[in-house]
């Protein structure tokens, strides 16, 4: 919502930080849309943060990000 209001992702983060009275600064890895994917030794691929986290919790080892 803040991004739609300010039309800028970084400005939205700063605005929320001020609104929530946060200490420190949040710096995103990227301002571009991205999807996290992980490839495992058997060649299967998990995408999205949730999917990768789920596979790691099940004991699978990531071969490539």
PyMOL Python script that loads the backbone (N, CA, C, O; Angstrom):
from pymol import cmd

cmd.read_pdbstr("""\
ATOM      1  N   UNK A   1       0.823  -1.188   0.000  1.00  0.00           N
ATOM      2  CA  UNK A   1       0.000   0.000   0.000  1.00  0.00           C
ATOM      3  C   UNK A   1       0.869   1.255   0.000  1.00  0.00           C
ATOM      4  O   UNK A   1       0.591   2.213  -0.722  1.00  0.00           O
ATOM      5  N   UNK A   2       1.914   1.241   0.809  1.00  0.00           N
ATOM      6  CA  UNK A   2       2.788   2.421   0.867  1.00  0.00           C
ATOM      7  C   UNK A   2       3.477   2.664  -0.473  1.00  0.00           C
ATOM      8  O   UNK A   2       3.698   3.812  -0.859  1.00  0.00           O
ATOM      9  N   UNK A   3       3.815   1.594  -1.180  1.00  0.00           N
ATOM     10  CA  UNK A   3       4.456   1.749  -2.488  1.00  0.00           C
ATOM     11  C   UNK A   3       3.484   2.404  -3.477  1.00  0.00           C
ATOM     12  O   UNK A   3       3.886   3.255  -4.270  1.00  0.00           O
ATOM     13  N   UNK A   4       2.216   2.010  -3.430  1.00  0.00           N
ATOM     14  CA  UNK A   4       1.223   2.615  -4.313  1.00  0.00           C
ATOM     15  C   UNK A   4       1.024   4.091  -3.966  1.00  0.00           C
ATOM     16  O   UNK A   4       0.819   4.919  -4.854  1.00  0.00           O
ATOM     17  N   UNK A   5       1.083   4.412  -2.693  1.00  0.00           N
ATOM     18  CA  UNK A   5       0.897   5.787  -2.240  1.00  0.00           C
ATOM     19  C   UNK A   5       2.067   6.673  -2.660  1.00  0.00           C
ATOM     20  O   UNK A   5       1.869   7.804  -3.104  1.00  0.00           O
ATOM     21  N   UNK A   6       3.285   6.153  -2.519  1.00  0.00           N
ATOM     22  CA  UNK A   6       4.461   6.973  -2.805  1.00  0.00           C
ATOM     23  C   UNK A   6       4.988   6.790  -4.226  1.00  0.00           C
ATOM     24  O   UNK A   6       5.790   7.598  -4.694  1.00  0.00           O
ATOM     25  N   UNK A   7       4.547   5.736  -4.920  1.00  0.00           N
ATOM     26  CA  UNK A   7       5.007   5.398  -6.263  1.00  0.00           C
ATOM     27  C   UNK A   7       6.485   5.037  -6.321  1.00  0.00           C
ATOM     28  O   UNK A   7       7.078   5.033  -7.400  1.00  0.00           O
ATOM     29  N   UNK A   8       7.085   4.734  -5.172  1.00  0.00           N
ATOM     30  CA  UNK A   8       8.497   4.369  -5.130  1.00  0.00           C
ATOM     31  C   UNK A   8       8.724   3.399  -3.974  1.00  0.00           C
ATOM     32  O   UNK A   8       8.395   3.704  -2.827  1.00  0.00           O
ATOM     33  N   UNK A   9       9.284   2.237  -4.278  1.00  0.00           N
ATOM     34  CA  UNK A   9       9.469   1.192  -3.280  1.00  0.00           C
ATOM     35  C   UNK A   9      10.376   1.643  -2.136  1.00  0.00           C
ATOM     36  O   UNK A   9      10.051   1.419  -0.970  1.00  0.00           O
ATOM     37  N   UNK A  10      11.501   2.272  -2.451  1.00  0.00           N
ATOM     38  CA  UNK A  10      12.438   2.693  -1.402  1.00  0.00           C
ATOM     39  C   UNK A  10      11.842   3.773  -0.509  1.00  0.00           C
ATOM     40  O   UNK A  10      12.065   3.768   0.702  1.00  0.00           O
ATOM     41  N   UNK A  11      11.098   4.684  -1.084  1.00  0.00           N
ATOM     42  CA  UNK A  11      10.419   5.712  -0.296  1.00  0.00           C
ATOM     43  C   UNK A  11       9.366   5.075   0.603  1.00  0.00           C
ATOM     44  O   UNK A  11       9.169   5.511   1.737  1.00  0.00           O
ATOM     45  N   UNK A  12       8.686   4.042   0.099  1.00  0.00           N
ATOM     46  CA  UNK A  12       7.675   3.333   0.888  1.00  0.00           C
ATOM     47  C   UNK A  12       8.320   2.646   2.093  1.00  0.00           C
ATOM     48  O   UNK A  12       7.763   2.672   3.191  1.00  0.00           O
ATOM     49  N   UNK A  13       9.478   2.038   1.896  1.00  0.00           N
ATOM     50  CA  UNK A  13      10.181   1.385   3.000  1.00  0.00           C
ATOM     51  C   UNK A  13      10.570   2.414   4.052  1.00  0.00           C
ATOM     52  O   UNK A  13      10.370   2.189   5.246  1.00  0.00           O
ATOM     53  N   UNK A  14      11.120   3.531   3.620  1.00  0.00           N
ATOM     54  CA  UNK A  14      11.499   4.584   4.570  1.00  0.00           C
ATOM     55  C   UNK A  14      10.280   5.117   5.314  1.00  0.00           C
ATOM     56  O   UNK A  14      10.346   5.378   6.515  1.00  0.00           O
ATOM     57  N   UNK A  15       9.159   5.281   4.594  1.00  0.00           N
ATOM     58  CA  UNK A  15       7.933   5.776   5.222  1.00  0.00           C
ATOM     59  C   UNK A  15       7.404   4.810   6.271  1.00  0.00           C
ATOM     60  O   UNK A  15       6.992   5.234   7.351  1.00  0.00           O
ATOM     61  N   UNK A  16       7.411   3.523   5.967  1.00  0.00           N
ATOM     62  CA  UNK A  16       6.965   2.521   6.947  1.00  0.00           C
ATOM     63  C   UNK A  16       7.901   2.467   8.141  1.00  0.00           C
ATOM     64  O   UNK A  16       7.459   2.316   9.280  1.00  0.00           O
ATOM     65  N   UNK A  17       9.179   2.590   7.883  1.00  0.00           N
ATOM     66  CA  UNK A  17      10.160   2.592   8.966  1.00  0.00           C
ATOM     67  C   UNK A  17       9.896   3.748   9.929  1.00  0.00           C
ATOM     68  O   UNK A  17       9.958   3.580  11.146  1.00  0.00           O
ATOM     69  N   UNK A  18       9.605   4.911   9.376  1.00  0.00           N
ATOM     70  CA  UNK A  18       9.290   6.078  10.205  1.00  0.00           C
ATOM     71  C   UNK A  18       7.971   5.867  10.942  1.00  0.00           C
ATOM     72  O   UNK A  18       7.871   6.142  12.138  1.00  0.00           O
ATOM     73  N   UNK A  19       6.966   5.382  10.230  1.00  0.00           N
ATOM     74  CA  UNK A  19       5.647   5.150  10.821  1.00  0.00           C
ATOM     75  C   UNK A  19       5.710   4.168  11.980  1.00  0.00           C
ATOM     76  O   UNK A  19       5.033   4.348  12.992  1.00  0.00           O
ATOM     77  N   UNK A  20       6.527   3.125  11.829  1.00  0.00           N
ATOM     78  CA  UNK A  20       6.644   2.091  12.860  1.00  0.00           C
ATOM     79  C   UNK A  20       7.729   2.395  13.890  1.00  0.00           C
ATOM     80  O   UNK A  20       7.960   1.609  14.809  1.00  0.00           O
ATOM     81  N   UNK A  21       8.392   3.541  13.729  1.00  0.00           N
ATOM     82  CA  UNK A  21       9.438   3.977  14.661  1.00  0.00           C
ATOM     83  C   UNK A  21      10.539   2.906  14.807  1.00  0.00           C
ATOM     84  O   UNK A  21      10.951   2.553  15.912  1.00  0.00           O
ATOM     85  N   UNK A  22      10.994   2.410  13.651  1.00  0.00           N
ATOM     86  CA  UNK A  22      12.018   1.352  13.638  1.00  0.00           C
ATOM     87  C   UNK A  22      13.409   1.932  13.882  1.00  0.00           C
ATOM     88  O   UNK A  22      13.717   3.050  13.471  1.00  0.00           O
ATOM     89  N   UNK A  23      14.227   1.154  14.551  1.00  0.00           N
ATOM     90  CA  UNK A  23      15.641   1.483  14.685  1.00  0.00           C
ATOM     91  C   UNK A  23      16.380   0.835  13.526  1.00  0.00           C
ATOM     92  O   UNK A  23      16.004  -0.253  13.089  1.00  0.00           O
ATOM     93  N   UNK A  24      17.412   1.473  13.024  1.00  0.00           N
ATOM     94  CA  UNK A  24      18.164   0.911  11.911  1.00  0.00           C
ATOM     95  C   UNK A  24      17.500   1.240  10.591  1.00  0.00           C
ATOM     96  O   UNK A  24      16.564   2.038  10.534  1.00  0.00           O
ATOM     97  N   UNK A  25      17.988   0.620   9.534  1.00  0.00           N
ATOM     98  CA  UNK A  25      17.468   0.892   8.188  1.00  0.00           C
ATOM     99  C   UNK A  25      17.298  -0.418   7.439  1.00  0.00           C
ATOM    100  O   UNK A  25      18.165  -1.290   7.497  1.00  0.00           O
ATOM    101  N   UNK A  26      16.197  -0.555   6.746  1.00  0.00           N
ATOM    102  CA  UNK A  26      15.934  -1.734   5.923  1.00  0.00           C
ATOM    103  C   UNK A  26      16.422  -1.442   4.510  1.00  0.00           C
ATOM    104  O   UNK A  26      16.019  -0.456   3.893  1.00  0.00           O
ATOM    105  N   UNK A  27      17.293  -2.310   4.004  1.00  0.00           N
ATOM    106  CA  UNK A  27      17.791  -2.151   2.642  1.00  0.00           C
ATOM    107  C   UNK A  27      17.452  -3.403   1.842  1.00  0.00           C
ATOM    108  O   UNK A  27      17.974  -4.479   2.136  1.00  0.00           O
ATOM    109  N   UNK A  28      16.590  -3.285   0.838  1.00  0.00           N
ATOM    110  CA  UNK A  28      16.228  -4.455   0.047  1.00  0.00           C
ATOM    111  C   UNK A  28      17.394  -4.910  -0.823  1.00  0.00           C
ATOM    112  O   UNK A  28      18.244  -4.105  -1.205  1.00  0.00           O
ATOM    113  N   UNK A  29      17.430  -6.184  -1.130  1.00  0.00           N
ATOM    114  CA  UNK A  29      18.468  -6.726  -2.013  1.00  0.00           C
ATOM    115  C   UNK A  29      18.274  -6.170  -3.421  1.00  0.00           C
ATOM    116  O   UNK A  29      19.248  -5.896  -4.122  1.00  0.00           O
ATOM    117  N   UNK A  30      17.037  -6.005  -3.829  1.00  0.00           N
ATOM    118  CA  UNK A  30      16.728  -5.518  -5.167  1.00  0.00           C
ATOM    119  C   UNK A  30      15.397  -4.787  -5.136  1.00  0.00           C
ATOM    120  O   UNK A  30      14.532  -5.088  -4.313  1.00  0.00           O
ATOM    121  N   UNK A  31      15.239  -3.838  -6.025  1.00  0.00           N
ATOM    122  CA  UNK A  31      13.942  -3.178  -6.168  1.00  0.00           C
ATOM    123  C   UNK A  31      13.193  -3.739  -7.369  1.00  0.00           C
ATOM    124  O   UNK A  31      12.068  -3.323  -7.649  1.00  0.00           O
ATOM    125  N   UNK A  32      13.805  -4.678  -8.079  1.00  0.00           N
ATOM    126  CA  UNK A  32      13.171  -5.360  -9.209  1.00  0.00           C
ATOM    127  C   UNK A  32      12.438  -6.596  -8.697  1.00  0.00           C
ATOM    128  O   UNK A  32      12.834  -7.189  -7.693  1.00  0.00           O
ATOM    129  N   UNK A  33      11.371  -6.981  -9.389  1.00  0.00           N
ATOM    130  CA  UNK A  33      10.661  -8.208  -9.035  1.00  0.00           C
ATOM    131  C   UNK A  33      11.572  -9.392  -9.338  1.00  0.00           C
ATOM    132  O   UNK A  33      12.189  -9.452 -10.401  1.00  0.00           O
ATOM    133  N   UNK A  34      11.651 -10.311  -8.420  1.00  0.00           N
ATOM    134  CA  UNK A  34      12.511 -11.478  -8.591  1.00  0.00           C
ATOM    135  C   UNK A  34      11.861 -12.690  -7.929  1.00  0.00           C
ATOM    136  O   UNK A  34      11.056 -12.548  -7.009  1.00  0.00           O
ATOM    137  N   UNK A  35      12.215 -13.874  -8.402  1.00  0.00           N
ATOM    138  CA  UNK A  35      11.742 -15.114  -7.811  1.00  0.00           C
ATOM    139  C   UNK A  35      12.950 -15.937  -7.409  1.00  0.00           C
ATOM    140  O   UNK A  35      13.835 -16.193  -8.225  1.00  0.00           O
ATOM    141  N   UNK A  36      12.985 -16.347  -6.164  1.00  0.00           N
ATOM    142  CA  UNK A  36      14.057 -17.187  -5.665  1.00  0.00           C
ATOM    143  C   UNK A  36      13.809 -18.615  -6.122  1.00  0.00           C
ATOM    144  O   UNK A  36      12.716 -19.150  -5.937  1.00  0.00           O
ATOM    145  N   UNK A  37      14.825 -19.236  -6.722  1.00  0.00           N
ATOM    146  CA  UNK A  37      14.745 -20.635  -7.149  1.00  0.00           C
ATOM    147  C   UNK A  37      15.983 -21.363  -6.649  1.00  0.00           C
ATOM    148  O   UNK A  37      17.077 -20.799  -6.621  1.00  0.00           O
ATOM    149  N   UNK A  38      15.803 -22.610  -6.257  1.00  0.00           N
ATOM    150  CA  UNK A  38      16.925 -23.436  -5.817  1.00  0.00           C
ATOM    151  C   UNK A  38      16.871 -24.766  -6.551  1.00  0.00           C
ATOM    152  O   UNK A  38      15.809 -25.374  -6.688  1.00  0.00           O
ATOM    153  N   UNK A  39      18.044 -25.212  -7.023  1.00  0.00           N
ATOM    154  CA  UNK A  39      18.136 -26.508  -7.679  1.00  0.00           C
ATOM    155  C   UNK A  39      18.847 -27.467  -6.742  1.00  0.00           C
ATOM    156  O   UNK A  39      19.841 -27.118  -6.104  1.00  0.00           O
ATOM    157  N   UNK A  40      18.319 -28.684  -6.670  1.00  0.00           N
ATOM    158  CA  UNK A  40      18.865 -29.702  -5.779  1.00  0.00           C
ATOM    159  C   UNK A  40      19.677 -30.715  -6.579  1.00  0.00           C
ATOM    160  O   UNK A  40      19.598 -30.746  -7.808  1.00  0.00           O
ATOM    161  N   UNK A  41      20.450 -31.537  -5.892  1.00  0.00           N
ATOM    162  CA  UNK A  41      21.361 -32.486  -6.533  1.00  0.00           C
ATOM    163  C   UNK A  41      20.658 -33.405  -7.527  1.00  0.00           C
ATOM    164  O   UNK A  41      21.260 -33.821  -8.516  1.00  0.00           O
ATOM    165  N   UNK A  42      19.380 -33.727  -7.272  1.00  0.00           N
ATOM    166  CA  UNK A  42      18.658 -34.626  -8.176  1.00  0.00           C
ATOM    167  C   UNK A  42      18.053 -33.904  -9.374  1.00  0.00           C
ATOM    168  O   UNK A  42      17.366 -34.519 -10.190  1.00  0.00           O
ATOM    169  N   UNK A  43      18.305 -32.598  -9.483  1.00  0.00           N
ATOM    170  CA  UNK A  43      17.819 -31.816 -10.615  1.00  0.00           C
ATOM    171  C   UNK A  43      16.478 -31.156 -10.420  1.00  0.00           C
ATOM    172  O   UNK A  43      16.055 -30.365 -11.264  1.00  0.00           O
ATOM    173  N   UNK A  44      15.786 -31.460  -9.319  1.00  0.00           N
ATOM    174  CA  UNK A  44      14.499 -30.802  -9.065  1.00  0.00           C
ATOM    175  C   UNK A  44      14.743 -29.355  -8.647  1.00  0.00           C
ATOM    176  O   UNK A  44      15.808 -29.004  -8.138  1.00  0.00           O
ATOM    177  N   UNK A  45      13.738 -28.537  -8.874  1.00  0.00           N
ATOM    178  CA  UNK A  45      13.835 -27.106  -8.589  1.00  0.00           C
ATOM    179  C   UNK A  45      12.663 -26.684  -7.725  1.00  0.00           C
ATOM    180  O   UNK A  45      11.524 -27.074  -7.980  1.00  0.00           O
ATOM    181  N   UNK A  46      12.941 -25.891  -6.710  1.00  0.00           N
ATOM    182  CA  UNK A  46      11.889 -25.259  -5.897  1.00  0.00           C
ATOM    183  C   UNK A  46      11.949 -23.765  -6.174  1.00  0.00           C
ATOM    184  O   UNK A  46      13.030 -23.183  -6.261  1.00  0.00           O
ATOM    185  N   UNK A  47      10.791 -23.153  -6.311  1.00  0.00           N
ATOM    186  CA  UNK A  47      10.763 -21.704  -6.512  1.00  0.00           C
ATOM    187  C   UNK A  47       9.943 -21.056  -5.410  1.00  0.00           C
ATOM    188  O   UNK A  47       9.134 -21.719  -4.761  1.00  0.00           O
ATOM    189  N   UNK A  48      10.137 -19.829  -5.209  1.00  0.00           N
ATOM    190  CA  UNK A  48       9.600 -18.973  -4.151  1.00  0.00           C
ATOM    191  C   UNK A  48      10.334 -19.229  -2.842  1.00  0.00           C
ATOM    192  O   UNK A  48      10.846 -20.322  -2.599  1.00  0.00           O
ATOM    193  N   UNK A  49      10.373 -18.234  -2.035  1.00  0.00           N
ATOM    194  CA  UNK A  49      11.047 -18.335  -0.736  1.00  0.00           C
ATOM    195  C   UNK A  49      10.443 -19.437   0.125  1.00  0.00           C
ATOM    196  O   UNK A  49      11.165 -20.190   0.779  1.00  0.00           O
ATOM    197  N   UNK A  50       9.119 -19.527   0.122  1.00  0.00           N
ATOM    198  CA  UNK A  50       8.429 -20.538   0.923  1.00  0.00           C
ATOM    199  C   UNK A  50       8.799 -21.940   0.454  1.00  0.00           C
ATOM    200  O   UNK A  50       9.067 -22.822   1.270  1.00  0.00           O
ATOM    201  N   UNK A  51       8.813 -22.144  -0.862  1.00  0.00           N
ATOM    202  CA  UNK A  51       9.154 -23.451  -1.404  1.00  0.00           C
ATOM    203  C   UNK A  51      10.579 -23.867  -1.084  1.00  0.00           C
ATOM    204  O   UNK A  51      10.828 -25.018  -0.726  1.00  0.00           O
ATOM    205  N   UNK A  52      11.505 -22.944  -1.210  1.00  0.00           N
ATOM    206  CA  UNK A  52      12.910 -23.235  -0.892  1.00  0.00           C
ATOM    207  C   UNK A  52      13.056 -23.521   0.599  1.00  0.00           C
ATOM    208  O   UNK A  52      13.731 -24.477   0.983  1.00  0.00           O
ATOM    209  N   UNK A  53      12.429 -22.699   1.443  1.00  0.00           N
ATOM    210  CA  UNK A  53      12.485 -22.920   2.893  1.00  0.00           C
ATOM    211  C   UNK A  53      11.907 -24.282   3.275  1.00  0.00           C
ATOM    212  O   UNK A  53      12.460 -24.974   4.130  1.00  0.00           O
ATOM    213  N   UNK A  54      10.798 -24.667   2.643  1.00  0.00           N
ATOM    214  CA  UNK A  54      10.159 -25.941   2.945  1.00  0.00           C
ATOM    215  C   UNK A  54      11.109 -27.104   2.638  1.00  0.00           C
ATOM    216  O   UNK A  54      11.223 -28.040   3.429  1.00  0.00           O
ATOM    217  N   UNK A  55      11.778 -27.041   1.505  1.00  0.00           N
ATOM    218  CA  UNK A  55      12.705 -28.108   1.127  1.00  0.00           C
ATOM    219  C   UNK A  55      13.912 -28.156   2.061  1.00  0.00           C
ATOM    220  O   UNK A  55      14.380 -29.238   2.414  1.00  0.00           O
ATOM    221  N   UNK A  56      14.415 -26.994   2.461  1.00  0.00           N
ATOM    222  CA  UNK A  56      15.532 -26.956   3.414  1.00  0.00           C
ATOM    223  C   UNK A  56      15.115 -27.553   4.753  1.00  0.00           C
ATOM    224  O   UNK A  56      15.891 -28.273   5.380  1.00  0.00           O
ATOM    225  N   UNK A  57      13.896 -27.258   5.194  1.00  0.00           N
ATOM    226  CA  UNK A  57      13.389 -27.804   6.460  1.00  0.00           C
ATOM    227  C   UNK A  57      13.245 -29.317   6.384  1.00  0.00           C
ATOM    228  O   UNK A  57      13.307 -30.002   7.405  1.00  0.00           O
ATOM    229  N   UNK A  58      13.051 -29.844   5.166  1.00  0.00           N
ATOM    230  CA  UNK A  58      12.941 -31.296   4.980  1.00  0.00           C
ATOM    231  C   UNK A  58      14.306 -31.949   4.809  1.00  0.00           C
ATOM    232  O   UNK A  58      14.391 -33.141   4.517  1.00  0.00           O
ATOM    233  N   UNK A  59      15.373 -31.177   4.988  1.00  0.00           N
ATOM    234  CA  UNK A  59      16.716 -31.728   4.964  1.00  0.00           C
ATOM    235  C   UNK A  59      17.395 -31.788   3.615  1.00  0.00           C
ATOM    236  O   UNK A  59      18.469 -32.375   3.492  1.00  0.00           O
ATOM    237  N   UNK A  60      16.790 -31.193   2.599  1.00  0.00           N
ATOM    238  CA  UNK A  60      17.405 -31.202   1.273  1.00  0.00           C
ATOM    239  C   UNK A  60      18.508 -30.164   1.198  1.00  0.00           C
ATOM    240  O   UNK A  60      18.401 -29.101   1.809  1.00  0.00           O
ATOM    241  N   UNK A  61      19.557 -30.458   0.462  1.00  0.00           N
ATOM    242  CA  UNK A  61      20.690 -29.537   0.291  1.00  0.00           C
ATOM    243  C   UNK A  61      20.622 -28.883  -1.080  1.00  0.00           C
ATOM    244  O   UNK A  61      20.435 -29.555  -2.095  1.00  0.00           O
ATOM    245  N   UNK A  62      20.774 -27.578  -1.096  1.00  0.00           N
ATOM    246  CA  UNK A  62      20.741 -26.809  -2.325  1.00  0.00           C
ATOM    247  C   UNK A  62      22.045 -27.012  -3.084  1.00  0.00           C
ATOM    248  O   UNK A  62      23.132 -26.914  -2.514  1.00  0.00           O
ATOM    249  N   UNK A  63      21.922 -27.297  -4.375  1.00  0.00           N
ATOM    250  CA  UNK A  63      23.083 -27.446  -5.244  1.00  0.00           C
ATOM    251  C   UNK A  63      23.409 -26.119  -5.928  1.00  0.00           C
ATOM    252  O   UNK A  63      24.573 -25.788  -6.149  1.00  0.00           O
ATOM    253  N   UNK A  64      22.345 -25.358  -6.260  1.00  0.00           N
ATOM    254  CA  UNK A  64      22.538 -24.083  -6.976  1.00  0.00           C
ATOM    255  C   UNK A  64      21.347 -23.167  -6.726  1.00  0.00           C
ATOM    256  O   UNK A  64      20.199 -23.611  -6.707  1.00  0.00           O
ATOM    257  N   UNK A  65      21.635 -21.887  -6.536  1.00  0.00           N
ATOM    258  CA  UNK A  65      20.581 -20.870  -6.362  1.00  0.00           C
ATOM    259  C   UNK A  65      20.415 -20.118  -7.679  1.00  0.00           C
ATOM    260  O   UNK A  65      19.585 -19.214  -7.773  1.00  0.00           O
TER     261      UNK A  65
END
""", "prot")
cmd.dss("prot")
cmd.show_as("cartoon", "prot")
cmd.util.cbc("prot")
cmd.orient("prot")
